[in-house]
Amino acid sequence: MDTFNKVDIYDNEEKIILSSNQVSIYDNRISLFGDFPVLLSHGTRVNATGFLDDGFTSFTGKVSLSVESQINLTDIELGEKMDRRNFLKVKVPFDGILLMGYEIVNGKKTLLTDESIKIRDISIGGVGFYFNKSLIKKQKILMQLDSVKPDFVVEAIVLRKEKIRHEQYKFRYGCRFLSLDNIQQSVLCKYVFKTQLETRKKAPGFDDDEEIDVDSDLEAEVEE
């Protein structure tokens, strides 16, 4: 098991209740040290995320010790490591909301709010979607992705833009998420892996056209 630089423990509503930057791992036991304001019930299984230099891992563990200065977790069940350099991407045809963004209309910058978009694929690092309006490239946008989690709002930057031939949509975009906090990363991680397992049993998703890779080739030329 890799040594974590930091571990966050969550409650049932995915809120961080305890966090430690002092982590010790021995066999199948993880010990956290610090000044903990909350004590956990002995034998309780908790959800947590362990952070590494190059990624993070969601895991569960059983509380074997919980005092003000130390928490021990045993019976660890690790999820797959999420490498920041190679984020897993899955096709997920669902509707999202562009809460805020800008397009150019007749040479003028125009604010867009509460616009419906069709999400095409998603990873811990970013998202691809279809939209009928011409967004300005390299701008920051706000998106609401209720299918990931109700009222789940993220900030992203538009990196790729392509005109497409599609029955419903004129443009396809690739965006990278910005400033994700630990909870948002954990929520996305769980959603992506759950979707991956589900889609193995289903037919291909929204379409079969070539994917936009939002995690590489960021400077590729595309049609404005």
N, C-alpha and C positions, 0 to 999 in steps of 0.2 A: 504494500500500500504506500502510495506517495505521501510525503510529508506536506501538510497544508500550511500555508502562511496565515490563513485566517479561516475560522469556521463560524457560520451563522446558524442559529437554531430558530425554527419557525413554529408558530401556533397553527391551529387548524384553518385559520383564515389567511395563511401565508404571510403573516406579519412577523418581523424579527422580534424575538423576545430576549434572546441572549446572543452575545457575540464575543469572540476572543481572538486576539492576535498571538497568544501564547499556546501553542498546540504541541502535544507530544503523542506519538503513535507507537504502540508496542503490540505486536501480533495483531489481534483483532479487537484492540481497545484503543479508543481515542480519548485523551485527557485534555481538558480545557482549563486554563488557569486565568484568574482575574478577580475582580470584585463584582460578584453577581448579585443583583437585587432581587432576582426571582429564583426560588428553589423548585426543582422538578420532582415529581413523584417517582419514587423508586419503582423500577419495572416498566415505566411508561416508554412506549416507542415514539420517537420524535423524528421529524423531518429536518434535514440540515443540508447546507451546501459548504463544501470545502474548496478554498481558492488556492490555486497554484500560480507559479510565475507565468505559465503559458495557457492557462485555462481554468476550468473549475469542474467539480463533480457533485451531483446531488446524491445524497445517501440517507439511509435511516439507521437508527441505533437505539438500543435499549439503555435507559438510565440505570446505572449500577451505583452511582454516587452523585449526590448533589448537595454541596455545602456552599457557603458564601465565597470561598476561595478556589473551589475546584469542582468540576463536573466530569464524570467518567461515563463514556458510552461504550457498550459492548454489543456483541452480536450484530456487527456492522454489515449492512447490505449496500454495496456500492452500485450506483448507476454508471453509465458510460461516461468517460471523460470527455468534456467539451473543449476541444483545442481551439483557441482563438484564431489560429492561423488556417483552420480547415473546418469551418462550421458546416454541419450537416444541414442540407436544404431539402424540404419536402413540398410537394404540390398540395395546395390547400385552396380549392375554389370556394371562397366565401366572400360575402359583402363586408366592406369596411367603410369608414367615414373619414374623408379628408377634412379635418377640423379647421385647418388654416394652411393656405398656400397662395401662390401668386401665378397668374398667367399674363401673357402679353396680348392685348387686344388693340388693334389699330395703332401699334407702337407705344401703347401706354400700359403700365403695370397695374393690374387689377387684382384686388383681394378676392380670394375664394374661401367660403366657409360652408361647413356642413354639406359637402358634396359626396355623393355615393361613388365608390370605386369598387372594382372587382379584384380582390387579392388573388394572385396566381401562385406564388410560392413564398416560403418564409423560412428563415433560419434564425439562429441566435444573433447573427451578424446583420441581417437585413431582410428586405422584403421586395418582391416584385408584384406589380399590379397593372391593371388595364384602366384607362380613363379616356374620356372623349375630349378633354380640354388640354391645351398646350401649356404645360407647366414650364417655368423657367428652370433651366438646368443649374445645378450646384446651389440651389436654395434650400433652406431648412423648412420643413413642413411638420405639422402635427397630425397624427393619425389616431383614430380610435378603432381597436380591433376586438370587438365584443366576442367573437368566436374563440379567441384565445382565452379571454376572461372578461366578464362583464365590466364595462367602464375602463378597459385597459387602454391607456393612452401612452403613446411613445412619440419621441421626436426623431426625425430622420433627415438625411440630406439626399437630394436627387442627384444620382451619379450617372445614370444611363437613361436615354430617351430614344425611342424608335417609332417611326411611323409604321403602321402595320395594316395588312388587309384582313379585316375581321368583320363578321356579321354585325357586331354591336359596337366595337371600340375602334378608335382612330390611333391611339398611342399605347405604347407599353413602356413601363418605367422600372428601373432598378434603383433601390435606395439602400443606404446603410443606416442602421440605427445609431443614435447619438446619446451619450450620457445615460446609459442604462444603469439603474441602481441594482443592488444585489437582489432585491425582491423581483424586479422585472426580469433579470437574467434567469432566476430560478423558475419563474412562471413560463418563460419562453422555452427553457430547457425541457421542462416536463411536457409542454404542449407538443414540441417538435418530436420527441421520442414516442409519445402516445400516438401521434398521427402516423409516424413511420410504421409502427406495428399494425395500425388499422389499415393503411393503404396497401400493405403486402397482400391483403385478402380481397382487394377491390380492383376494379378495372382502372386504366389510366385516367388522370384527372381532367381538368378543364379543356386542354387541347394538347396537341402533340408537336407544336412548333418548337424551335430551338430555344433553350433557356437563356435568360440573361443572368450571367454570373455576377452578382453584386459584390463578391468578395475578391475578385481579381480583375485584371485588365481594365482598371478604372479609367484609363485615359483613351480607350478605344474611341474612334470617331463614329458618331452616330448623327442621324439627320435631325436638325433642329426643327 
